[in-house]
Amino acid sequence: ALKKLISVTFESAIRVGLMAGSIKVTKLHCPDLYAKLDIACSTLGVEMPEMFIQQNPIMNAFTYGVERPYIVLHSALLERLSEDETLAVIAHEVGHVHSEHVLYLTAARLIELLANASVAALLPGADIIKLIVAMGINSALLAWARRAELSCDRAAVLVTQDPHAVGRTMMKLAGGTFASRIDYDLFLEQGRQFQKDCDEKGLDKLWANAVNAGLTHPLPIWRVAEVIEWVESGEYETLMENN
């Protein structure tokens, strides 16, 4: 029921806007991007969604839809990424489709609305309690959203078979156009140092969690550290050997 509701409302409305104001990727139109989408979907076992290029100066990409998912790549992203980094981004977005993150996040948001409405009905005037409940639910949803992003970073590594493609993408998200002048090895070392400090220093971990608490996406350095740690743990190698 929720899938149907999403498909006839926001999913349909956004698709109409994309068809009218963006570039749709096909075998004939932007075939290089279409080929990358095909590789990502074949690797992750996902039916190919539609994909659009949207003129936008912010480096970003997103996925929406449940019955007919679609991926949107911002033009600024494509202008700054290499071929393997672009594949990593597309694979990350396909990871969202594979995991049905749009459906689950929408369901979670509805639960949040129902919970807030229930508290308001049962405890009229209890503003402090309402605020505590709302903050608790929202914090849990944001924590889930950040973990979903890390899962999709892993999907990108499985597709590209190169964790540094994800790492270089994070570097460009952190540094923008200036990233072309940054030494990736030093950026990687920054990620390792960040992880080490969080593991060994309680105050650093406290502040890192505080900074991330209000975000839907973990900060780029954190994402690099998580990807490298996952690969070095042996889980990535085990997955590749079993598949």
N, C-alpha and C positions, 0 to 999 in steps of 0.2 A: 504493500500500500504506500509506504514511504517512497519507494522507487518511483512509482507512478506519479505521486504528488510532485516530486522533484522534477521529473521528466517533462511534465506539462506546465511547469511554472518557470523557475529560474533557469533550468537547463535549456529549455526551449527559447526563452527570452535572450539569454546570452548568445546562443548559437545564431539567432537572427541578426544580432548586432555584429557578430564576427563575419557572417556571410556578407553583410552590407559594407563593413568598414575595414576588413582585413584581407590578407592573402591566404587562400586555401592551398595547402601543399598536396600535390598529386604526383603520379608517376611522370607526368609531362611538365608540371609546374613545380620547380624546385626539386628535381629528381634526386639530387644529392641528399637533401633532408628526408625525402621519402624513403630512400634506401636505408638511412640511419634508423628511421622509425621501424622499418621492416626488420632490421637486425635486432633491435631491442625487443620487439614483440615476439620474434621467433625464439630468442634466447629465453625469455621469461614466460613463454607460453600464453601470450595474451592476444586476443583478436585485435587487429589494428584499429585504433581510434582515429578520428579525424584530427588534423593538425593545422594550425593557422599561424601566420606571422602577423604580429600587430605592431604598428609604428608606436614606439614608446621609448623615451630616453632613459628609462630606468632599467638596469640589468635584472631581468626577472623572467620567470616562466611559471605557468600554473596549469592545473588540470581541473576540469569540472565535468559533471555529468555522471549518471549512473546507468541509464539504459543505453545511451549513445555517448560515451565519454569523448571528450576532445581535449587536446593539448594546445596551449597558446605559448608561443615563443616571442618575447619582445625583440624588436629590431636591434636595440642597443646590445643585447646579449649576443646575437649572431655576429655583430660587427666586431666584437672583442674576443671571441673564443676561437680556438683552433678547431680542426676537424674532430680530433679525439675528445676535446672538451665539450664540443657540441653534442657528440654522441653520448657523453656522460650525462649531460643535462636531459636529453631526450629519454635516456634509459631511466633516469631518476623519476621523471614524470610518468613513464610507463609503469614504474614500480607503484605509484599511487593508484593507477588503474587496476593493477594486479591485486592489490590489497584492499580494494574498494574503500579507500579512505574517505572519499567524498560522502558515501552513504553513512559510514559509521560516525563521521564528525557531525553530519546533519542530524542523525539520530541522537547523538549526545547533546547537541544544542537544544533539541526539542525536550529532552529530559530535563535540561537546565531550566527551560521556560516553565515546564510543568511543576518542577520542584519549587521554583520561586513563587508561582501562582498558588501552590498549596500552602506554603508558609504564610503568604499574604492573607489567604482565606481563613486559616486556622488561628493565626496570631495577628489580628488587625492592630495596627499601631506599633507593633514590635519592630521598629526600624533597625535597631542594632542587630537583632537576631536575623532579620532578612538580609542585612549586609553581610553578616558572617557566613550565612548559607550561600549567598551568591558568590562571595569571594572564594569559598572553599570549592564550589563546583567549577568555577571558572579556572582556578588554579590547576585542578585535576585535568581539565580539558586541554589547557595549554601544555601541561606536562606530557599528555598523550600525543598532542600534535608534534611536539619536538621529537619524541621518540619515533613517530611515523616518518619524520624527515630523515632521521638516522637510518631507518630501515631502507628507505629509498636510496640513500647514498650507497648502501651495501648492494642494492640492486644494480646501481650504476657500475660498481666495481665488477660484479659478475658479468655484465655485458661487455665492458671495455677490457676486462682482464688486466686493468692497470689502475691501481689505487691512486697513482700520481696524476692521472687525468682528472680525477675528482679533486685532488689536492690543488692542482693548478687552477681549476675552476673556482675553488674557494678563495685562492689568492686574488683572483681578479674581482671576485665579489667584495673582498675586503679592501683592495687598493684601487679598483676602477681602472681607468686608462693608465694610471701611474704604474700599474702592475708590470708593464712591459720593461720597467727599469729595475724590478726587484729580483733578487736572486732566490730562485725557488728553494734551493737547498737550505738557505738561511730561514726562509719562511717555514719550511718543514721543521727545522730545528726549533723555531718559535713554538710550533704546535706541540712538539715533544716536551719542551720546557714547561709549557702551560699545563700539560697533563701531569708532569712530575710534581709541579708546585701544588696542584690541587690534591694530589695523592698524599703529599708529605706535609703540607701546611694547612692546618684547619681553617685559618683565617682566609687564605686564598680561596679555599673551597667554598666557604661561606659566602664570600663576595661574588664568586663566579655563579653560584646558584641564585644569588639575589639579582644579579644582572640579567640572567636568563629567564627568571621567573615570569616576567610579563611578556615574553616573546613566543610567537608561534614557531619560529625557526631558531635552532641553536646558533650561536655566533660562529662565523666561518672558522676561526682557529679551533674552536671546540670540535667542529665537525671533522676537520682534518685529523685532529688527535684521535677521535673515535674511530675513523676509518683505518688509520695506520695501526692502532691498537688491535682492531678486529682482525686485520690481515696477519699481523705478527703473532696473534694468539693461536693461529693454525686452523681456525674455523673456516676461513676462506679456502684454504688448500684442501680441507676435507670435503667441502661442498663441491669443488671442482673435480676432485677424484671420484666422487660418487655420482657425478652426472656427466 
